[in-house]
Amino acid sequence: MKRVFSHPLTAIVIGFFLRLLFLLFLPSTAGDTALYETLSENWVGHRIYGLVVEGVLTPVNIRMPGYPGYLALVRILTDLSGEAARFWVMLGQVFIDLGSCLLIAELAKRCCGRDQNSKRVYLTALWLAVWCPFTANYTAVPLTETLTMFWTALALVLLVPMVNQEQAVGAVSKWERFARRSRYFRAAFFAGMATGVATLFRPESPLLLLSCLPVVLWAAFLRDRLARGVRASVLAGLGCVLVLLPWTIRNAVTFGEFQPLAPRYTTLPGERAPLGFMSWEKTWLYRLREVFLVSWKMNGDPIEIDDIPSRAFDSPEERQHVAAILERYNQDSNLTAEEDAEFRQIAQARTARDPLRTYLWVPLERAVTLWFTPRVEQLPVSGSVFPLGYNWDRDRLDMCVTIGLFAINVFYVALALCGTLALWRHAPEARAAVVLLASFVLVRTAFLTTIETPEPRYVLVCYPVVMAMAAQALLAWPKRASSR
């Protein structure tokens, strides 16, 4: 039995059946699903990457083309479209996520820096990855997370050996030095290409290179190889640019503008982004519940003043002012430029009264919410826990599932923190890798706190790092216990 469970294939098979359970019994969709499918259908059926605007099929760039391209590929291979193709889309995501599990295991092994433990840390990370309910859940949702996580994990697998210290084993021949240098530059270039492919699915993916390449340069500088680090960084950037070049050229030809990524504010031609309203939200919004009740209703549905929490107002007068704006807005559910300007004035006044709230406390609250959540947004679970007595009487199973998933999430994150500290203390040769991975997580988290609708699913792209570091903690635990 021990031999069976120590084989990677056993973990992969169990991981497959866990994801198959989500696919067969808990499939889900999101607001973006229909948009991606429409883009894909127009792309395949009419050779136009666009949407129908005022009765005319119009080219757009409101979403990166990676996921619609994946949907188009599935449609071509299966000769199905719409809901009929969703099963095959999600089944493909099951296998892609299992590939991510193998990459996570490889990432943990490459971070370890201890050859004698490489197999153990590989298996530990693999089991953590295949059992993770959050990444498994998103294989049954037609969204970008599964594919973005795969390409992100691949890029990190390539980048980590570039910063780890090389083990000196006797004299190194000229050809061996040449081979190492070639591997170093190839890893940089392909890491850049993997980041570019990830960017085709999620436009913020270049943050990976922006956070990791300074660490590559730092590690090269410490080894008196700064020039080599600079060349590798240039190659990584070139690899990313080459992947994005066709999309950039398409946007330049179609729209007459330099747009290598999707626009910050995803508006259709002729639409105006409610920038003042967004500025006001940044002074108080940090929970996904309020995104549903307020943000996603803007310019489409009425917004009720009672759905906005009290922390959004500094005084009764301010609440009355917002209520008056919403009363005018609710007449046609379309925010005018004048109403948006009023929200901007309220936001500026709130920020002037308490700048730390806007620039520090609300972003910190968003970061905590993004990381420490039960992640039930794509499950038939309400996520409600408080008040305890009411929710216990209303639906005990719902409450227990929510608390259980919250505990699992905390377990993974806490274990990753412990593993990071353990690797830093007990493997000095791997400290640069720890800094590289930590930089990626911190920079991405900081960016996510600035976006208009912070969704917990955006953090899943960091989970390859979480699981790779968690494996280090489980590896170090029995060794510390045996040394006592």
C-alpha positions in Angstrom: 0.0 0.0 0.0 2.8 2.4 0.8 4.4 1.7 -2.6 1.1 2.4 -4.3 0.6 5.8 -2.6 4.2 6.8 -3.2 3.7 6.6 -6.9 2.8 9.9 -8.7 0.3 8.1 -10.9 -1.8 7.2 -7.9 -2.1 10.9 -7.0 -2.9 11.8 -10.5 -5.7 9.2 -10.7 -7.2 10.4 -7.4 -6.9 14.0 -8.6 -8.7 13.1 -11.8 -11.7 11.5 -10.0 -11.9 14.5 -7.6 -12.1 16.9 -10.6 -14.5 14.6 -12.4 -16.9 14.8 -9.4 -16.9 18.6 -9.7 -17.5 18.3 -13.4 -20.3 15.9 -13.2 -22.1 17.1 -10.1 -21.1 20.7 -9.5 -20.5 22.4 -12.8 -21.0 26.1 -12.8 -20.8 29.3 -14.9 -20.0 32.9 -14.3 -20.9 36.3 -15.8 -17.8 36.1 -18.1 -18.7 32.7 -19.4 -21.3 33.8 -21.8 -19.0 36.7 -23.0 -16.1 34.3 -23.7 -18.5 31.9 -25.6 -19.9 34.7 -27.7 -16.5 35.9 -28.6 -15.5 32.4 -29.5 -18.6 31.7 -31.6 -18.2 35.0 -33.6 -14.5 34.2 -34.1 -15.1 30.8 -35.5 -18.4 31.5 -37.3 -17.7 35.0 -38.7 -13.9 35.3 -38.5 -14.3 38.4 -36.3 -13.2 38.6 -32.7 -16.1 40.8 -31.7 -19.6 41.3 -30.3 -22.8 42.6 -31.7 -23.0 46.3 -30.9 -26.2 48.2 -31.9 -27.0 45.3 -34.3 -23.6 45.2 -36.0 -20.9 42.6 -35.4 -18.1 44.9 -34.2 -14.4 44.0 -33.4 -13.6 44.4 -29.7 -10.6 44.0 -27.4 -12.4 44.0 -24.0 -11.0 40.5 -23.3 -7.7 38.8 -24.1 -8.0 36.2 -26.9 -6.6 33.2 -25.0 -9.7 31.7 -23.5 -12.0 32.4 -26.4 -9.3 30.8 -28.5 -9.4 27.7 -26.2 -13.1 27.6 -26.6 -12.8 27.9 -30.3 -10.4 25.0 -30.4 -12.7 22.8 -28.5 -15.6 23.8 -30.8 -13.6 23.0 -33.9 -12.5 19.6 -32.5 -15.9 18.6 -31.2 -18.1 20.3 -33.8 -20.2 21.6 -30.8 -21.0 25.1 -29.5 -22.6 26.9 -26.6 -23.7 24.7 -23.7 -23.1 21.5 -25.6 -19.4 22.2 -25.8 -19.1 23.2 -22.1 -18.6 19.6 -20.9 -15.6 19.2 -23.3 -14.2 22.6 -22.3 -14.3 21.6 -18.7 -13.0 18.1 -19.3 -10.0 19.6 -21.1 -9.5 21.9 -18.0 -9.4 18.8 -15.8 -6.4 17.4 -17.7 -4.8 20.9 -17.9 -5.1 21.2 -14.1 -3.6 17.8 -13.6 -0.7 19.1 -15.6 -0.5 22.0 -13.3 -0.3 19.6 -10.4 2.8 18.0 -11.9 4.3 21.4 -12.5 3.6 22.4 -8.9 5.4 19.3 -7.7 8.3 20.1 -9.9 8.4 23.6 -8.6 8.5 22.4 -5.0 11.4 20.0 -5.9 13.3 22.8 -7.6 12.8 25.1 -4.7 14.0 22.5 -2.2 17.7 22.8 -2.9 18.3 19.4 -1.3 18.8 16.5 -3.7 18.3 13.8 -1.0 14.7 15.1 -0.4 13.7 15.8 -3.9 11.5 12.8 -4.4 9.7 13.3 -1.0 9.0 17.0 -1.6 7.8 16.2 -5.2 5.3 13.7 -3.9 4.2 15.9 -1.0 3.5 18.8 -3.3 1.8 16.6 -5.8 -0.7 15.3 -3.2 -1.3 18.8 -1.9 -2.1 19.9 -5.4 -4.4 17.1 -6.5 -6.4 17.3 -3.3 -6.8 21.1 -3.4 -10.6 21.6 -3.7 -10.3 25.2 -4.9 -8.3 24.6 -8.0 -10.3 21.4 -8.6 -13.5 23.4 -8.4 -12.5 25.8 -11.1 -11.9 23.1 -13.6 -15.7 22.8 -13.7 -16.2 26.5 -14.5 -15.6 27.9 -18.0 -13.2 30.7 -16.8 -9.6 31.5 -17.3 -8.2 30.5 -13.9 -7.2 26.9 -14.8 -5.2 27.7 -17.9 -3.6 30.8 -16.4 -2.4 28.8 -13.4 -0.9 26.2 -15.7 1.2 28.7 -17.7 2.1 30.6 -14.5 3.4 27.4 -12.9 5.4 26.6 -16.0 7.1 30.0 -16.0 7.9 29.7 -12.3 9.4 26.2 -12.8 11.7 27.7 -15.4 12.7 30.8 -13.4 13.5 29.1 -10.0 16.6 27.3 -11.2 18.0 30.6 -12.6 18.3 32.0 -9.0 19.1 28.9 -7.0 22.8 28.5 -6.2 24.6 25.9 -8.4 26.2 23.1 -6.5 29.9 23.0 -7.1 31.0 19.5 -7.9 34.7 19.4 -8.7 36.2 21.2 -11.7 33.7 22.2 -14.5 34.8 21.8 -18.1 34.4 24.5 -20.7 31.6 22.5 -22.4 29.7 22.1 -19.1 29.9 25.8 -18.5 28.6 26.4 -22.0 25.7 23.9 -21.4 24.8 25.6 -18.1 24.8 29.0 -19.8 22.7 27.8 -22.6 20.1 26.2 -20.2 20.1 29.5 -18.3 19.2 31.6 -21.3 16.7 29.0 -22.7 14.9 29.0 -19.4 14.7 32.8 -19.4 13.3 32.9 -22.9 10.8 30.1 -22.5 9.7 31.6 -19.1 9.0 34.8 -20.9 7.0 32.9 -23.6 5.0 31.1 -20.9 4.2 34.4 -19.3 3.1 35.7 -22.6 0.7 32.8 -23.1 -0.6 33.4 -19.6 -1.2 37.0 -20.5 -3.4 35.9 -23.4 -5.7 34.5 -20.7 -5.3 37.1 -17.9 -3.9 40.6 -18.8 -2.2 41.1 -15.5 0.1 38.1 -16.0 3.2 40.2 -17.0 3.4 41.1 -13.2 5.1 37.7 -13.0 8.1 39.0 -15.0 8.0 42.4 -13.3 8.2 40.8 -9.9 10.7 38.0 -10.7 13.2 39.5 -13.1 14.6 41.9 -10.4 15.3 38.9 -8.3 17.0 37.2 -11.2 19.2 40.3 -11.6 19.9 40.4 -7.9 21.0 36.8 -7.8 23.2 37.3 -10.9 24.8 40.4 -9.3 25.6 38.4 -6.1 27.4 35.9 -8.2 29.3 38.5 -10.2 27.3 37.6 -13.3 25.2 40.7 -13.7 25.7 40.9 -17.5 24.4 37.4 -17.9 21.4 38.3 -15.7 20.7 41.3 -17.9 20.8 39.3 -21.1 18.5 36.7 -19.5 16.0 39.4 -18.5 16.0 40.8 -22.0 15.4 37.4 -23.4 12.5 36.8 -21.0 11.0 40.1 -22.0 11.5 39.3 -25.7 9.8 35.9 -25.3 6.7 37.6 -23.7 6.6 40.3 -26.4 6.8 37.8 -29.2 3.8 35.9 -27.9 1.8 39.1 -27.6 2.9 40.5 -30.9 0.1 39.1 -33.1 -2.6 40.5 -30.7 -0.8 43.9 -30.5 -0.6 44.1 -34.3 -4.3 43.2 -34.6 -5.3 45.9 -32.2 -3.1 48.4 -34.0 -4.6 47.6 -37.4 -8.2 47.3 -36.2 -8.4 50.2 -33.7 -5.4 52.3 -34.6 -3.9 52.1 -31.1 -1.0 50.4 -29.3 -2.9 48.0 -27.0 -0.9 44.8 -26.2 -3.3 44.0 -23.3 -7.0 44.3 -22.7 -8.0 47.8 -21.7 -8.1 48.6 -18.0 -11.8 49.4 -18.2 -13.6 46.8 -20.2 -16.1 49.0 -22.1 -17.6 48.5 -25.5 -17.2 51.1 -28.3 -19.2 54.2 -27.3 -19.4 53.2 -23.6 -17.9 55.4 -20.8 -16.3 53.9 -17.7 -17.8 55.2 -14.4 -14.5 56.4 -13.1 -15.9 58.6 -10.4 -18.1 55.8 -9.1 -15.1 53.5 -9.0 -13.1 56.0 -7.1 -15.8 56.2 -4.5 -16.0 52.4 -4.2 -12.2 52.3 -3.5 -12.9 54.2 -0.3 -15.0 51.4 1.2 -15.5 48.2 -0.9 -13.6 45.1 -0.1 -16.1 42.2 0.1 -17.3 40.1 -2.9 -20.9 40.4 -1.6 -20.8 44.1 -2.2 -19.4 43.6 -5.7 -22.6 41.6 -6.5 -24.9 44.1 -4.8 -23.3 47.3 -6.1 -20.5 47.1 -8.6 -21.9 44.7 -11.1 -25.3 46.4 -11.1 -23.8 49.7 -12.4 -25.2 50.7 -15.8 -27.6 47.8 -15.9 -29.7 47.4 -12.8 -31.0 49.6 -10.0 -28.8 50.0 -6.9 -30.5 50.2 -3.5 -29.0 52.5 -0.9 -29.8 49.8 1.8 -27.5 47.4 0.0 -24.5 49.7 0.6 -22.8 49.2 4.0 -22.6 52.0 6.6 -18.8 52.2 6.3 -19.4 53.8 2.8 -20.7 57.0 4.5 -18.9 59.3 6.9 -22.1 61.2 7.9 -25.9 61.1 7.5 -25.6 63.9 5.1 -23.2 62.0 2.9 -25.6 59.0 2.9 -28.4 61.3 1.8 -26.3 62.7 -1.0 -25.5 59.2 -2.3 -29.2 58.2 -2.0 -30.2 61.3 -4.0 -27.7 60.3 -6.8 -28.9 56.7 -6.8 -32.5 57.9 -7.0 -31.8 59.7 -10.2 -29.6 56.8 -11.5 -32.3 54.3 -10.8 -34.8 56.0 -13.2 -33.0 54.4 -16.2 -30.1 52.5 -14.6 -27.6 54.6 -16.6 -25.0 56.7 -14.8 -24.7 60.1 -16.4 -21.5 62.1 -16.5 -22.9 64.6 -13.9 -23.8 61.8 -11.5 -20.4 60.2 -12.0 -18.7 63.6 -11.2 -20.7 63.8 -8.0 -19.4 60.4 -6.9 -15.9 61.6 -7.7 -16.3 64.6 -5.5 -17.6 62.4 -2.6 -14.6 60.1 -3.1 -12.1 63.0 -3.1 -13.7 64.4 0.1 -13.6 61.0 1.8 -9.9 60.5 0.8 -9.0 64.0 2.0 -10.6 63.2 5.4 -8.8 59.9 5.8 -6.2 59.1 3.2 -4.9 56.0 5.1 -8.4 54.5 4.7 -8.3 54.7 0.9 -4.6 53.9 0.4 -3.8 51.5 3.2 -6.7 50.1 5.3 -9.2 49.3 2.5 -6.4 47.6 0.3 -5.3 45.6 3.4 -8.9 44.5 4.0 -9.2 43.5 0.3 -6.0 41.5 0.6 -7.2 39.6 3.7 -10.6 39.0 2.0 -8.9 37.8 -1.2 -6.7 35.3 0.7 -8.8 34.2 3.6 -12.2 33.2 2.2 -14.0 29.9 1.9 -14.0 30.2 -1.9 -17.6 29.1 -2.4 -18.5 31.6 -5.1 -18.8 28.9 -7.8 -20.5 26.3 -5.5 -24.2 26.0 -4.6 -23.3 27.3 -1.1 -24.4 30.6 0.4 -21.2 31.2 2.3 -23.2 32.6 5.2 -22.0 31.9 8.7 -23.0 34.8 10.9 -25.3 35.0 12.8 -24.3 31.6 13.9 -27.6 30.5 15.5 -29.7 31.7 12.5 -27.6 30.0 9.9 -27.3 26.8 11.9 -31.1 26.5 12.0 -31.5 27.6 8.4 -29.1 25.2 6.7 -26.5 23.3 8.8 -24.9 21.5 5.8 -24.4 24.8 4.0 -22.8 26.3 7.1 -20.6 23.3 7.8 -19.3 23.3 4.2 -18.5 27.0 4.3 -16.6 26.6 7.6 -14.8 23.5 6.3 -13.6 25.1 3.1 -12.6 28.2 5.1 -10.5 26.0 7.4 -8.9 24.2 4.4 -8.0 27.5 2.8 -6.4 28.7 6.1 -4.6 25.4 6.4 -3.0 25.8 2.9 -2.0 29.4 3.4 -0.6 28.8 7.0 1.3 25.7 5.8 2.8 27.8 2.9 4.0 30.4 5.4 5.5 27.8 7.6 7.2 26.2 4.6 8.6 29.5 3.4 10.2 30.1 6.8 11.5 26.5 7.0 13.1 26.7 3.6 14.6 30.1 4.4 16.2 28.8 7.6 17.3 25.3 6.6 18.2 25.7 2.9 20.4 28.9 2.4 21.1 27.9 -1.2 17.3 28.2 -1.9 16.8 31.7 -0.4 16.8 33.4 -3.7 14.0 31.1 -4.9 12.0 32.0 -1.8 12.5 35.7 -2.5 11.4 35.2 -6.1 8.2 33.3 -5.3 7.4 35.7 -2.4 7.9 38.7 -4.7 5.5 37.2 -7.2 2.8 36.6 -4.6 3.2 40.0 -2.9 3.2 42.0 -6.2 0.2 40.2 -7.6 -1.7 40.6 -4.3 -0.9 44.3 -4.2 -2.2 44.7 -7.7 -5.4 42.8 -7.0 -6.2 45.2 -4.2 -6.3 48.1 -6.7 -8.8 46.6 -9.2 -12.4 47.7 -9.2 -14.0 44.3 -8.5 -11.6 42.2 -6.3 -12.7 38.6 -6.8 -11.1 35.8 -4.6 -10.6 33.7 -7.7 -7.9 36.0 -8.9 -5.6 34.7 -6.1 -5.8 31.1 -7.4 -3.0 32.0 -9.8 -0.7 32.2 -6.7 -1.7 28.8 -5.5 1.2 27.0 -7.3 3.5 28.9 -4.9 1.2 28.2 -2.0 1.3 24.4 -2.5 5.0 24.3 -3.4 5.8 26.1 -0.2 3.3 24.1 1.9 5.2 20.9 0.8 8.4 22.3 2.3 6.6 22.6 5.7 5.3 19.1 5.6 8.8 17.9 4.6 10.5 19.8 7.5 8.0 18.8 10.2 9.0 15.1 10.6 12.7 16.0 10.5 12.3 18.5 13.3 10.2 16.1 15.3 12.9 13.3 15.0 15.6 15.7 16.0 14.1 16.4 19.4 
